[in-house]
Each structure stands twice: as structure tokens, then as C-alpha cells.
Amino acid sequence: MGISLVRVISALLLCLAAAVGIVLALRARGGKSSAGLGKLTGIYRDHRIRIIESRRISPHCDVCLFSFDDEEFLIACGSAGPTLLERRPFRVESPAQS
């Protein structure tokens, strides 16, 4: 009586195959699982805030460049809080300018 060994092994293989499939799907999306979930549920929208670059310039300060709607912001985030360094219209660089 009890559960057969074939059923246990086949259930284990099915779970392993599902796990590998999920990992491969997340890697194909670049690890952005929340965006993928939004597309599946139909509530996906374009993000208005996008981090372009972030650099640590000291143990207590980061400099972040991000875009919000049609503007770019350069902000220093330190122990005293965030400081706006520069604000300008958002520009899209073409491959020829690189």
C-alpha cells in the first residue's frame, strides 16, 4: 500500500521542470518579473520613472541620473538627504552620437 515510487519520482521531475522553465523565462526577461506579471494580468503600463545610471562616489553618497516624463534629473543622495544637481529636458541619444 502507500504511494508508489514511480509517482513520487514523476512528481519530483515535473516540479523540477517547472522550476527550470520559470528560471529560463525570468532570465529571458532580464529578471524583470513584475513587468512580466503585469503583462500577463493586463495591468501593464509604461513606467514614467526610469533610472538611467547610478554611481557610488563615496561610502555615504550616490549620484543618480533618472528620467521622469520628459525631463532628466541628476541627484546626489547622501547622509544629509537628496540634493538636485541638475535638471534638463530628456534627450534620446541616437547610436550615431555614441
C-alpha positions as CSV (number, residue, x, y, z in Angstrom):
1,M,0.0,0.0,0.0
2,G,1.1,3.6,0.0
3,I,2.3,5.8,-2.7
4,S,4.3,4.2,-5.5
5,L,7.9,5.2,-6.1
6,V,7.1,6.0,-9.8
7,R,4.5,8.6,-8.8
8,V,6.9,10.3,-6.4
9,I,9.7,10.5,-8.9
10,S,7.4,11.7,-11.7
11,A,6.1,14.4,-9.4
12,L,9.6,15.5,-8.5
13,L,10.6,15.6,-12.2
14,L,7.5,17.7,-13.0
15,C,8.3,20.2,-10.3
16,L,12.0,20.4,-11.3
17,A,10.9,21.0,-15.0
18,A,8.5,23.8,-13.9
19,A,11.3,25.4,-11.8
20,V,13.8,25.4,-14.7
21,G,11.1,26.8,-17.0
22,I,10.4,29.7,-14.7
23,V,14.1,30.5,-14.3
24,L,14.7,30.5,-18.0
25,A,11.6,32.7,-18.6
26,L,12.9,35.2,-15.9
27,R,16.3,35.3,-17.5
28,A,14.8,35.9,-20.9
29,R,13.1,39.0,-19.5
30,G,16.2,40.2,-17.8
31,G,14.9,39.4,-14.3
32,K,12.0,41.9,-14.6
33,S,9.4,39.6,-13.2
34,S,7.0,42.3,-12.1
35,A,6.7,43.7,-15.6
36,G,6.1,40.3,-16.9
37,L,3.4,39.7,-14.4
38,G,1.8,43.0,-15.3
39,K,1.7,42.0,-19.0
40,L,0.0,38.7,-18.1
41,T,-2.6,40.3,-15.9
42,G,-3.3,43.1,-18.4
43,I,-2.4,45.9,-16.0
44,Y,1.0,46.7,-17.5
45,R,1.7,50.4,-18.3
46,D,4.9,52.1,-19.4
47,H,7.0,53.3,-16.5
48,R,7.2,57.0,-16.1
49,I,10.3,56.9,-13.9
50,R,13.4,55.3,-15.4
51,I,16.9,55.1,-13.8
52,I,19.5,55.8,-16.4
53,E,22.6,55.5,-14.3
54,S,23.6,55.3,-10.7
55,R,27.1,55.6,-9.2
56,R,28.5,55.5,-5.7
57,I,31.0,58.3,-5.3
58,S,31.8,57.8,-1.6
59,P,30.8,55.5,1.2
60,H,27.9,57.8,2.1
61,C,26.9,59.4,-1.3
62,D,25.4,58.2,-4.6
63,V,24.8,60.1,-7.7
64,C,21.7,59.1,-9.7
65,L,20.6,60.1,-13.2
66,F,17.0,59.3,-13.9
67,S,14.2,60.4,-16.2
68,F,10.7,61.4,-15.3
69,D,8.2,62.0,-18.1
70,D,10.2,64.4,-20.4
71,E,12.9,65.5,-18.1
72,E,16.2,64.2,-16.7
73,F,17.3,64.7,-13.1
74,L,20.8,64.4,-11.6
75,I,20.6,63.9,-7.9
76,A,23.2,63.3,-5.2
77,C,21.9,61.1,-2.3
78,G,23.9,61.5,0.8
79,S,23.6,61.4,4.6
80,A,22.1,64.9,4.5
81,G,19.4,63.7,2.1
82,P,18.8,64.1,-1.7
83,T,20.2,67.2,-3.5
84,L,19.2,68.2,-7.0
85,L,22.3,68.8,-9.0
86,E,20.9,69.3,-12.5
87,R,17.5,69.3,-14.3
88,R,17.1,69.4,-18.0
89,P,14.8,68.2,-20.9
90,F,15.1,64.5,-21.6
91,R,17.1,63.7,-24.8
92,V,17.3,60.4,-26.5
93,E,20.8,59.7,-27.8
94,S,21.0,58.1,-31.2
95,P,23.6,55.4,-31.9
96,A,25.5,57.8,-34.2
97,Q,26.1,60.2,-31.3
98,S,27.8,57.4,-29.1
